[in-house]
Amino acid sequence: MNYGAYENDTDALKARGWTYDSIREQEAQLRSGCQPVAAIAACKTDHGIFVLDSEARSLAQEAHRQSLDRGARWVRFVPGSGAASRMFAGMREPRDSDVDSALQKSAQDFPFWSQEQKRQLASLPASQRPTQAAHWMLDARVGWSRLPKGLIPFHQQSDGVSFNSFQEHAKEWSSLMGDSAMHFTVPGDFQEAIAAVLAATGHPNVETSIQHQATDTVALSLDTNELVRHASGGLLFRPGGHGALLQNLDAVQGDFVCIRNIDNVVQDSRMANRNAEQEILMGECVRLTEERNRLIFALQTNGADALEEVVQWLINFDEKAHDHATDVNSCLHALDRPIRVAGMVKNTGEPGGGPFWVKQSNGWISPGIVESSELPEDMKGKGTHFNPVDIICSVKRADGEGAYALNDFADRDMFFTARKMWQGKSIRILERPGLWNGAMAHWLTRFVEVPNSTFAPVKTVLDLLKPERQA
């Protein structure tokens, strides 16, 4: 095969651990574009989404407590690499009239202002507040929009001090799990500053990591149909999306890992209720892990006599289990994989992915999280629930010999492509299979309905003015 097109890229490829075949594969994906996911039905509360009754909730709580007694290692994992620029995008000219109206009324109430900025905004005529507030937010040198989202102060405490979401995550996890480990993925340019913020929280067991360079992707020019290059001739490399964090997740040292997005934080008044729901999700994951391990032991001990029970259990994870789990070896193969329990909230119009029954590349028909852009046309608008990214992962091998190699359970073909503008040119970008989408396609997946009150994202800066944020 001719690799001459990449002769001058050897050093850049080596720096990322890529072979020529790696970049050819990406180029082929960019040219083909991503395909709709084979979603065949929405998961609903009578088919694919479990609603736990009081007895099931009690069993989950007890399973969680027992896991602590046995010394299970729990880790909170928070993707925190995202920039705040999108959060502040609505502040740019021309602003929508409803944005200006909100700023005229409440620009001085954002938790990230200094006392002097609050005083100045409050003293301005209402009509002048939007322009001044937007200027301070967007200032390229000192404005908030230049920072990672996790460093933006979200909540003002009772003593007047404002906490950002790194601090809120540390507080909430500590109140639930004490000194159990936390891991944040962060942008490299801010890793030191974020580490200092986290150290100041007093939590003794916090790590940060950056997205691995090896997970970068290239892009395709829609004008020339060639890979995009800088004026210097070097390839344009871009971060590979949140699916690139699978390597970071794979490196976390823990038996159970709880994933939640950086902007999904609540104030003190809501933490206890949310932690109670989190404990139930955690316990449900423990319970399923114990069931999986028991069934594997039963197969290894009793052989074919255990098949019927195993297949009945697997049907909740693969509706075609009767076809795929037909003997001891195929049942062991189906069982011996990571487990995730994902909370799902009722859909109230939030953008993003949702739970669907998906025909996977291995033939399974299993629960999966599908982004709206991945859905076939006949499935759009069918979902009843939304993915808030509240996911409990069981990653310890069933035989106790370390953790699963998570890459073994990803579907490499579930990549994303999208059209973007770069330096005035139209390009197609590539993202790796999403962390909770294709990267977990071949896990054992259980969806559990959770109250909408557990979901508290900050997607735009105006979300910080909502009444529930002032509590």
JOWOKA-V375897 format. One record per pair of residues at least 6 apart in sequence whose C-alpha atoms are under 8 Angstrom apart, sorted by the first residue. I is the first residue (numbers start at 1). J is the second residue. If there is no record, write none. Layout:
<<I	J> <I	J>>
//
This chain:
<<3	20> <6	20> <8	234> <9	234> <9	235> <13	19> <13	20> <15	213> <15	214> <16	213> <16	214> <16	215> <16	216> <17	214> <18	214> <23	218> <26	217> <26	218> <26	430> <27	218> <27	219> <27	220> <27	227> <29	430> <30	219> <30	220> <30	417> <30	428> <30	429> <30	430> <31	220> <33	416> <33	417> <34	414> <34	415> <34	416> <34	417> <35	374> <35	414> <36	373> <36	374> <36	375> <36	376> <37	358> <37	370> <37	374> <37	375> <37	376> <37	414> <38	358> <38	359> <38	360> <38	375> <38	376> <39	356> <39	357> <39	358> <39	359> <39	370> <39	375> <39	376> <39	379> <40	356> <40	357> <40	358> <40	359> <40	379> <41	356> <41	357> <41	358> <41	379> <41	382> <42	355> <42	356> <42	357> <42	379> <42	382> <42	383> <42	384> <43	49> <43	355> <43	356> <43	357> <43	367> <43	383> <43	384> <43	385> <44	383> <44	384> <44	385> <45	51> <45	449> <48	316> <48	357> <48	367> <48	446> <48	447> <49	344> <49	446> <49	447> <49	448> <49	449> <50	446> <50	447> <50	448> <50	449> <51	448> <51	449> <52	448> <52	449> <57	280> <59	283> <59	284> <60	279> <60	280> <60	281> <60	282> <60	283> <60	284> <60	286> <60	287> <61	279> <61	280> <61	283> <61	284> <62	283> <63	283> <63	284> <63	286> <63	287> <64	279> <64	280> <64	282> <64	283> <64	284> <64	286> <65	283> <67	286> <72	254> <72	255> <72	256> <73	180> <73	253> <73	254> <73	255> <73	256> <74	180> <74	181> <74	254> <74	255> <74	256> <74	257> <74	258> <75	180> <75	181> <75	182> <75	183> <75	252> <75	253> <75	254> <75	255> <75	256> <75	257> <75	258> <76	173> <76	181> <76	182> <76	183> <76	257> <76	258> <76	259> <76	260> <77	182> <77	183> <77	184> <77	185> <77	249> <77	257> <77	258> <77	259> <77	260> <78	182> <78	183> <78	184> <78	185> <78	259> <78	260> <78	261> <78	262> <79	184> <79	185> <79	186> <79	242> <79	245> <79	259> <79	260> <79	261> <79	262> <80	148> <80	149> <80	150> <80	184> <80	185> <80	186> <80	187> <80	261> <80	262> <81	148> <81	149> <81	185> <81	186> <81	187> <81	210> <82	148> <82	149> <82	150> <82	186> <82	187> <83	145> <83	146> <83	147> <83	148> <83	149> <84	144> <84	145> <84	146> <84	147> <84	148> <84	149> <84	150> <84	152> <85	145> <85	146> <85	147> <85	149> <86	459> <86	460> <87	145> <87	149> <87	458> <87	459> <87	460> <87	461> <88	137> <88	138> <88	145> <88	460> <88	461> <89	460> <90	96> <90	99> <90	460> <91	99> <91	134> <91	137> <91	138> <92	134> <92	138> <99	462> <100	130> <102	462> <103	129> <103	130> <103	133> <104	126> <104	127> <104	128> <104	129> <104	130> <105	126> <106	465> <107	121> <107	122> <107	129> <107	130> <107	133> <108	117> <108	118> <108	119> <108	121> <108	122> <109	118> <109	465> <110	464> <110	465> <111	153> <111	154> <111	155> <111	156> <111	162> <111	464> <112	152> <112	153> <112	154> <112	162> <121	129> <121	132> <121	133> <135	143> <136	142> <136	143> <136	144> <137	143> <137	144> <137	145> <138	144> <138	145> <138	146> <139	145> <140	146> <144	152> <148	187> <148	190> <149	262> <149	263> <150	164> <150	165> <150	166> <150	262> <150	263> <151	164> <151	165> <151	166> <151	194> <152	164> <152	165> <153	162> <153	163> <153	164> <153	165> <154	162> <154	163> <154	164> <154	165> <154	464> <155	162> <155	163> <155	164> <155	267> <155	464> <155	469> <155	470> <156	162> <156	163> <156	470> <157	163> <165	262> <165	263> <165	264> <165	265> <166	194> <166	197> <166	198> <166	262> <167	197> <167	198> <167	201> <168	265> <168	266> <168	267> <169	262> <169	265> <170	182> <170	198> <170	201> <170	203> <171	201> <172	271> <172	275> <174	180> <174	203> <176	275> <179	203> <179	204> <179	205> <180	205> <181	205> <181	206> <181	207> <182	205> <182	206> <182	207> <183	206> <183	207> <183	208> <183	209> <183	252> <184	206> <184	207> <184	208> <184	209> <185	208> <185	209> <185	210> <185	211> <185	245> <185	248> <186	194> <186	208> <186	209> <186	210> <186	211> <187	210> <187	211> <188	210> <191	208> <191	209> <191	210> <195	207> <195	208> <198	206> <199	206> <209	248> <210	248> <211	239> <211	244> <211	245> <211	248> <212	244> <212	245> <212	247> <212	248> <213	239> <215	239> <215	240> <215	244> <215	432> <216	237> <216	238> <216	239> <216	240> <216	244> <217	237> <217	238> <217	239> <217	240> <217	429> <217	430> <217	431> <218	227> <218	228> <218	235> <218	236> <218	237> <218	238> <218	429> <218	430> <219	227> <219	228> <219	236> <219	237> <219	238> <219	427> <219	428> <219	429> <219	430> <220	226> <220	227> <220	228> <220	427> <220	428> <220	429> <221	227> <221	228> <221	425> <221	426> <221	427> <221	428> <222	426> <222	427> <222	428> <223	425> <223	426> <223	427> <227	235> <227	236> <228	235> <228	236> <228	427> <229	235> <229	236> <230	236> <239	431> <240	430> <240	431> <240	432> <241	431> <241	432> <241	434> <242	432> <242	434> <242	435> <243	431> <243	432> <243	433> <243	434> <243	435> <243	436> <243	439> <244	431> <244	432> <244	433> <244	434> <244	435> <245	435> <246	406> <246	407> <246	435> <246	439> <250	405> <250	406> <254	395> <254	396> <255	394> <255	395> <255	396> <255	403> <256	392> <256	393> <256	394> <256	395> <256	396> <257	392> <257	393> <257	394> <257	395> <258	282> <258	390> <258	391> <258	392> <258	393> <259	389> <259	390> <259	391> <259	392> <259	393> <260	389> <260	390> <260	391> <261	389> <261	390> <263	456> <263	457> <263	458> <263	459> <264	455> <264	456> <264	457> <264	458> <265	456> <265	457> <266	456> <266	469> <267	469> <267	471> <269	471> <274	453> <274	454> <277	450> <277	454> <281	341> <281	342> <281	343> <281	392> <281	448> <282	341> <282	392> <284	341> <285	339> <285	340> <285	341> <285	392> <285	393> <285	394> <286	394> <288	339> <289	339> <289	394> <292	335> <292	336> <292	398> <293	398> <295	306> <295	310> <296	332> <296	335> <296	336> <296	398> <298	306> <299	305> <299	306> <299	307> <299	328> <299	332> <303	328> <304	327> <304	328> <307	326> <307	327> <307	328> <307	331> <310	331> <311	321> <311	322> <311	325> <311	331> <314	321> <314	334> <314	335> <315	321> <315	322> <316	446> <317	365> <317	366> <317	367> <317	444> <317	445> <317	446> <318	364> <318	365> <318	366> <318	367> <319	364> <319	365> <319	366> <320	363> <320	364> <320	365> <321	364> <324	330> <324	331> <324	364> <325	331> <325	334> <335	444> <336	397> <336	398> <337	397> <337	398> <337	404> <337	409> <337	442> <337	443> <337	444> <338	393> <338	394> <338	395> <338	396> <338	397> <338	404> <338	406> <338	443> <338	444> <339	393> <339	394> <339	395> <339	443> <339	444> <339	445> <339	446> <340	391> <340	392> <340	393> <340	394> <340	443> <340	444> <340	445> <340	446> <341	391> <341	392> <341	393> <341	445> <341	446> <341	447> <341	448> <342	387> <342	389> <342	390> <342	391> <342	392> <342	445> <342	446> <342	447> <342	448> <343	387> <343	388> <343	389> <343	390> <343	391> <343	447> <343	448> <343	449> <343	450> <344	355> <344	385> <344	386> <344	387> <344	388> <344	390> <344	447> <344	448> <344	449> <344	450> <345	385> <345	386> <345	387> <345	388> <345	449> <345	450> <345	451> <345	452> <345	455> <346	384> <346	385> <346	386> <346	449> <346	451> <346	452> <347	383> <347	384> <347	385> <347	386> <350	386> <351	372> <352	371> <352	372> <352	386> <352	387> <353	369> <353	370> <353	371> <353	372> <353	386> <353	387> <354	369> <354	370> <354	371> <354	372> <354	383> <354	385> <354	386> <354	387> <355	367> <355	368> <355	369> <355	370> <355	383> <355	385> <355	386> <355	387> <355	447> <356	367> <356	368> <356	369> <356	370> <356	383> <357	365> <357	366> <357	367> <357	368> <358	364> <358	365> <358	366> <358	367> <358	368> <359	365> <359	366> <360	366> <360	441> <360	442> <361	411> <366	445> <367	445> <367	446> <367	447> <368	437> <368	441> <368	445> <369	387> <369	436> <369	437> <370	437> <371	437> <372	380> <388	455> <389	436> <395	403> <395	404> <396	402> <396	403> <396	404> <397	403> <397	404> <407	439> <409	439> <409	440> <409	441> <409	442> <409	443> <410	433> <410	438> <410	439> <410	440> <410	441> <410	442> <411	433> <411	438> <411	439> <411	440> <411	441> <411	442> <412	432> <412	433> <412	438> <412	439> <413	433> <413	438> <414	432> <414	433> <414	434> <414	437> <414	438> <415	430> <415	431> <415	432> <415	433> <415	434> <415	438> <416	430> <416	431> <416	432> <416	433> <416	434> <417	428> <417	429> <417	430> <417	431> <418	428> <418	429> <418	430> <419	426> <419	427> <419	428> <419	429> <420	426> <420	427> <420	428> <420	429> <421	427> <433	439> <458	464> <463	469>>
//
